[in-house]
Amino acid sequence: MFLAIDAGNSNVVFALFDQENETWTNHFRVETKGSKLTSQLSKKVPLYFLEHDISPSEISEIGFSSVVPEVNPVIQQFCKNFFGISPYQISPKSYKKLPVSSLRPNEIGTDLMCNVMAAYDRYQKAILVVDFGTALTFTVVDQEGKILGVNIVPGLRTAINSLFHNTSKLPNVALKMPDSALGQDTIHAIQAGILYGYTGLVRGMIESIEKETKYSYQIIATGGLSSVLTPLAEVFDEIDLNLTLEGLRLITKANT
């Protein structure tokens, strides 16, 4: 089996790809930040494999993407110790063998490259990937696989946390789409402001990008919060929670 490890700003995601059936099977995560990452890896990962009756020896290859450089040595060493395998870590050097390209490969995050690799490989046409993570990103690729640009704004949870941490009386609330854009109490007001506001932001950003480039894109959404903004279901051609993982697998495959 192929193991994908995606280290983001909030979580390190682990997922297994069954190469025989060509499906993603198991997903689990640990928190990225904090001094306890080494402890979490050494306890939670072996426990997960034990509980799901998966032997570490079943892992034949590991692909690793990270946007948090300080955790890279920890994860690399864990893989060597637990799986007996050094993971292939995606870097700008990995992009030379791909059908997608960036003018600034040293600046674009490996997670975004994974996204566009998977999407472009699937559709073979101009795409716009909207990734709902710690940051909300829009990545645009033309028909030839060239990345035209990236747009970054604070993610949904980041926006909610910002209100909670920077105001005295506003509570931290669940990311649940309310029935009305007009808040009837404090929690409803925050949910309406953030969620309806971000719905408009996403629509507006896509409209601005398509107007500027004079092109209509295949629009793919991904990220754990991609299904929260329910009014956007008609805007997205596809919501794929495994998009980053699939791109990670494809980039690793192209380089190993």
C-alpha positions in Angstrom: 0.0 0.0 0.0 1.0 3.6 -0.6 1.0 5.9 2.4 0.4 9.6 1.9 1.4 12.1 4.6 0.2 15.7 4.2 1.6 18.1 6.9 -0.6 21.2 6.9 -0.7 24.1 9.3 -3.4 22.5 11.5 -3.0 18.8 11.1 -0.8 16.1 9.7 -3.0 13.8 7.6 -2.2 10.1 7.0 -4.0 8.2 4.3 -3.6 4.8 2.7 -4.0 4.0 -1.0 -5.0 0.5 -1.9 -3.0 0.1 -5.1 -4.8 -3.1 -6.1 -8.3 -1.6 -5.9 -7.1 2.0 -6.6 -9.0 3.5 -3.7 -8.1 5.6 -0.7 -9.0 3.5 2.3 -7.9 4.9 5.7 -7.6 8.5 6.9 -6.4 9.7 10.3 -4.7 12.8 11.6 -2.6 14.3 14.4 -2.2 17.9 15.3 0.7 19.6 13.6 1.7 22.3 16.1 3.0 21.9 19.6 5.9 20.2 21.3 4.1 16.9 21.5 4.2 15.9 17.8 6.9 13.3 18.3 4.8 11.8 21.2 1.6 11.8 19.1 3.3 10.1 16.2 4.9 7.4 18.3 1.6 6.7 20.1 -1.3 7.4 17.8 0.0 6.1 14.5 1.0 2.6 15.8 -2.3 2.4 17.7 -4.2 3.2 14.6 -2.4 0.5 12.6 -3.0 -2.0 15.4 -6.7 -1.2 15.7 -7.2 -1.5 12.0 -5.1 -4.7 11.7 -2.6 -3.1 9.3 1.0 -4.2 9.5 3.6 -1.5 8.9 5.3 -3.9 6.5 2.3 -3.6 4.2 3.4 -0.1 3.4 5.6 -0.2 0.2 6.0 3.5 -0.5 5.5 6.8 1.3 4.9 10.2 -0.2 5.3 13.3 2.0 4.1 16.8 1.4 4.6 19.6 4.0 4.0 23.3 4.3 5.5 23.3 7.9 9.3 22.9 7.5 9.9 22.6 11.2 8.0 19.3 11.4 9.8 17.6 8.5 12.7 16.1 10.4 10.4 14.7 13.0 8.1 13.0 10.4 11.0 11.8 8.3 12.6 10.1 11.3 9.3 8.6 12.5 8.8 7.0 9.1 12.3 5.5 9.1 11.8 4.1 12.6 8.2 2.8 12.3 7.9 1.7 8.6 11.6 1.2 7.8 11.1 3.5 4.8 12.4 7.0 4.0 9.5 8.9 2.5 9.7 10.7 -0.7 9.3 14.4 0.2 7.8 16.7 -2.5 9.9 19.8 -3.3 10.2 22.2 -6.2 12.6 19.7 -7.8 9.7 17.3 -8.0 7.8 19.5 -10.4 10.1 19.1 -13.4 8.5 15.8 -14.4 4.9 17.0 -14.1 2.4 18.1 -16.7 1.7 21.2 -14.6 4.2 24.0 -14.1 4.7 27.1 -12.0 6.6 30.3 -12.8 7.7 30.4 -9.2 8.1 26.8 -8.1 10.0 27.8 -4.9 7.1 29.9 -3.7 4.0 27.8 -4.3 3.1 25.4 -1.5 3.5 21.7 -2.2 -0.2 21.2 -1.1 -1.3 23.5 -3.9 0.8 21.7 -6.4 -0.7 18.4 -5.3 -4.1 19.8 -5.8 -3.6 21.0 -9.3 -1.6 17.9 -10.3 -4.6 15.7 -9.3 -7.2 18.0 -10.9 -5.3 18.5 -14.2 -4.5 14.8 -14.5 -8.2 14.0 -14.2 -9.7 16.7 -16.5 -6.8 17.6 -18.8 -8.3 21.1 -19.2 -8.2 24.5 -17.5 -9.1 24.2 -13.9 -9.7 26.4 -10.8 -9.1 24.6 -7.4 -10.6 26.1 -4.3 -9.0 24.6 -1.2 -10.8 25.2 2.2 -8.0 24.7 4.7 -6.4 26.9 7.4 -6.1 29.3 4.5 -8.7 29.5 1.7 -6.9 29.3 -1.6 -7.8 29.6 -5.3 -5.3 28.1 -7.8 -5.8 28.7 -11.5 -4.3 26.5 -14.2 -4.7 27.0 -18.0 -5.3 24.4 -20.7 -1.6 23.6 -21.1 -1.1 23.0 -17.3 0.5 26.3 -16.6 -0.4 27.8 -13.2 -1.6 31.3 -13.9 -1.8 32.5 -10.3 -2.9 31.8 -6.7 -5.2 33.8 -4.4 -5.0 33.3 -0.6 -7.4 34.5 2.1 -7.9 33.4 5.7 -9.8 30.2 6.0 -13.2 29.8 7.6 -11.9 28.4 11.0 -9.1 31.0 10.9 -11.7 33.8 10.6 -13.9 32.4 13.4 -10.8 32.0 15.7 -9.7 35.6 14.9 -13.0 37.0 16.1 -12.9 34.8 19.2 -9.3 35.7 20.2 -9.4 39.4 19.4 -12.7 40.4 20.9 -13.8 40.4 24.6 -17.4 39.2 24.3 -17.7 37.2 21.1 -17.8 33.4 21.6 -16.2 30.7 19.5 -18.9 29.1 17.4 -19.5 26.0 15.3 -19.1 26.3 11.5 -22.7 25.6 10.7 -24.5 27.3 7.9 -27.5 29.1 9.4 -30.9 29.3 7.8 -30.9 33.1 7.6 -28.3 35.7 6.8 -29.9 37.9 9.5 -28.6 36.9 12.9 -31.1 36.7 15.7 -28.6 36.2 18.5 -24.8 36.5 18.9 -23.9 33.0 17.7 -26.3 33.2 14.8 -24.9 36.6 13.9 -21.3 35.3 13.7 -22.3 32.3 11.7 -24.3 34.4 9.3 -21.5 36.9 8.9 -18.7 34.4 8.3 -20.5 31.8 6.4 -22.8 33.9 4.2 -19.9 36.4 3.8 -17.5 33.6 2.6 -20.1 32.3 0.3 -20.2 35.7 -1.4 -16.4 35.9 -1.3 -16.0 32.6 -3.1 -18.6 33.4 -5.7 -17.0 36.8 -6.2 -13.5 35.5 -6.4 -14.4 32.9 -9.1 -16.3 35.6 -11.0 -13.4 38.0 -10.9 -10.9 35.4 -12.0 -13.0 34.2 -14.9 -13.7 37.8 -15.9 -10.0 38.8 -15.9 -8.9 35.7 -17.8 -11.9 35.6 -20.0 -12.3 31.9 -19.4 -14.7 29.5 -17.8 -12.9 26.9 -15.6 -13.6 23.4 -14.3 -14.0 24.3 -10.6 -13.0 21.7 -8.0 -13.3 22.2 -4.3 -11.3 20.4 -1.7 -10.4 20.6 2.0 -12.2 19.5 5.2 -14.5 22.6 5.2 -15.4 22.4 1.5 -18.9 21.2 2.2 -19.8 23.7 4.9 -20.9 26.5 2.5 -23.9 24.6 1.2 -25.1 27.4 -1.2 -21.9 26.8 -3.2 -22.8 23.3 -4.2 -24.1 24.5 -7.6 -20.9 26.5 -8.2 -18.5 23.6 -7.9 -18.3 21.0 -10.6 -16.8 18.6 -8.0 -15.9 18.3 -4.4 -13.1 15.9 -3.8 -11.8 15.6 -0.2 -8.9 13.3 -1.5 -7.6 15.8 -4.1 -4.4 16.7 -2.2 -3.7 13.1 -1.4 -4.2 11.9 -4.9 -1.9 14.7 -6.2 0.7 13.7 -3.6 0.5 10.1 -4.8 0.8 11.1 -8.5 3.8 13.4 -7.9 5.6 10.8 -5.8 4.9 8.2 -8.6 6.3 10.5 -11.3 9.5 10.9 -9.3 10.2 7.4 -7.9 
